[in-house]
Amino acid sequence: MSMTTATTDEVAEEPPAPAAPSDQRERDRMRRRLARRRGGGWWPYLFLAPWFVGLFGLTIYPMLDSLYLSFTDFDLLTPARWVGLDNYTRMFADDPVFWDSVHATLVYVLVSVPLKLALALGVAMLLNRDLKGIGLYRAAFYLPSLLGGAVAVAIVWRQVFGGDGLFNDFLAWFGIKGQDWISSPDSALYTLVLLAVWQFGTPMVIFLAGLKQLPKDVYEAAALDGARPVTRFFRITLPLLTPIVFFNVVLQIIDAFKTFTPAFVISNGSGGPLDSTMLYSLYLYKKGFTDLQMGYASALAWVLFLVIAGFTAVNFVASRYWVHYDD
Amino acid sequence: MGHQIPRRTLFRTASGLAVAGALGGTLAACAGGTGAGSRSDKLTMTWWGSDDRHAAYKKALAQFREKHPDIGIQETYQGYDGYFDKFNTNIAGGSAPDLLQMDTALVAQYARKGVLASLDSYVGKSLDLTGFSKTLLAAGTVDGKLYGVPSGIGVNQLTVNRSGLEKLGLKYPDPEWTWADLRKTAQDVYKKSGGKTYGVDDGGGSTLQCFEIFAREKGQQFFSGDGKKLGFTADTLQEWWEYWAQMRRTHACPPPAVTSAAHNDLTKNAVVIGKALFTFDSGVYGAGGSITDAQLDFLPTPQGDFSGAREGNFVNGGVLLSATRASKRVAESVQIMDFFAQDPTAIKDMRLLRGIPPTQKARSLISAGLNDTDKRNMATADYISRRVSKATDALPAPVPPPQGADQIWDLLFQSNLAVAFGKKSIKAQLGEFFDQAAGILAK
């Protein structure tokens, strides 16, 4: 009786031989042998140690710390006091500025990201040709992205769109009387959107790299069949480019959610007028460092984390339906 | 050809890594820790101010170094914007300065949180406060202990572009003027300038400079005595906002876009950019802009023109010098405070850059070297403080503002702006203001 059981177990433990090709098995064996010869398991970790120190000391530990702080009342100056979910309930139930900032941030993300990507793709297509000095053009179009995040550019932006700024001088040529775009609650956020769109360089370069990889033969075949440029764009370029579009969408959405510098500089740190440029990160900063509510700010950060994670997850799921991989 | 990574894997992985990196950064930026003490081997001192004030501080500190070669001083200075954000971050990071210029509006908050060192044990020994009046020292006193040495007498004054007024052929107002006089004068400025210049910047949202005085004229403080509630009624604020709504309608003050642009930015102040002739903001003098060549003058905040109006002005302490409690150099910091309080060269260097000097001795020391605008500034301050000390109906000077006060001032500014931009009616905004203010103070 017991013999029988044992035999059965033994049989069960032996998995059916995988149907892997023999060269795969050969490669695995080689790899194992190489690893042994290189001196075992711990050497690689020694070399990785500096990175691990950074990962745990500068990312994981502060993240956990901020998770803890989000459940406390912490003013930076005196020890944190546990308050449970108070910060989170206050945020959703009792903080109108929080909702102002959510509103401003969603408008900013949903308007700036599509515009920026459309512009990036358009310019990338224009630059995807063999002209003399094309490198120079590419550099010129990329330049705003190098400068755009800088404080100096945001200050210039404030001047350009101010009451007697360059933009109104430009409008005056056409007899249009401008307004102070930065100081009006209806237009201030859109000056930020414009600044974001202007920095289309990074997605443009990625699009350009993608366009260069597209197979020429498909286009030749399409041209022979008489497909017009617009058709070629929508039927060939765009579908083949979807993995890159996806990559850019994910990155740009995350970036847009985290925007801080231009909002801080252009509104003089106030998020005004009337909270219209109170982007989420700016509000978080104000709560933490100006109003000394670091516990509340930590809770805000975790809500942002969850929202971005949610947006990204939706993106990944949705990508199954519109992203084509050619492998 | 080497090993090919499928594109699917590549883009999935790249997106995933980017997500992880991007999110980690945000959260990690939000964690803080507490520590204390400076690590520099020099005494660190920090202040905010204009370029003039920076230069004066540096000149005075150079003199101090000559007398005390054993005390090394590391100076950092900047404008007011972000000064306290940076200070908060420094305290949290354990790198707070030893000695700093402190705002009278914030001293109570920091003292009660244990950030500042009590100075009482030095007074009369290494800290000579001879000639400082009791009301003046109250500006640096919290719960009966001294946490900051006042730099001088601070009173609220309006800054006036006197040349601009003369060019329009308008009479300079009498210092005993009322809110109705201000309205009349400001409307005249708009009319006489052919609509090019408004009268006065919009005061509907500025607290310390004018609303607080208006409330005191009504016999109400901004904060209640215990600092836990607002001290004024909804009727008072409503009357105030209606006054300014009328000012805006009649172009006595500029439209909200101008007001909004000037928030936290003196270089955009309506008087500095030449859009108004009167401002409640006190730092305009020296800010340059269109008034560089104009003759500036000063006026007290207008008086109440309603029955039973009281004296609304009060005297505070300019700015303070405070030491941090975690500092190991409080004794040395006190030596520097003493130097700025009593040393003739320091007093002469600082002139009026930190308010009217606090003692009679100091005032007579500097009076000879003052320029015309400085003299007018000092004369008006003198006029106001004399009127305050003679008044029998004035409320006591305000209590040190409670925690969250700066949020309430900002709320008042934003509320006035919401009304001015037409986003809210005065009635609706009043309700919101009192609701939110109560929430902030209950914290």
Interface residues (C-beta under 8 A of the other chain):
Chain A: L58 T59 Y61 P62 M63 D65 S66 L67 L69 F74 D75 L76 L77 T78 P79 D94 P96 G162 G163 Q179 D180 I182 S183 S184 P185 P243 I244 F246 F247 V250 L251 I254 D255 K258 N268 G269 S270 G272 P273 L274 D275 S281 L284 G288 F289 T290 D291 L292 M294 A297 S298 A301 W302 L304 F305 I308 A309 T312 F316 Y325 D326 D327
Chain B: P6 R7 R8 F11 A14 S15 A18 V19 A22 L23 G24 G25 T26 L27 A28 A29 C30 A31 G32 G33 T34 D81 G82 F84 D85 N88 T89 I91 A92 Y110 K113 G114 V115 P256 A257 V258 S260 A261 H263 N264 D265 G404 D406 Q407 D410 Q414 L417 A418 F421 K423 E432 Q436 G439
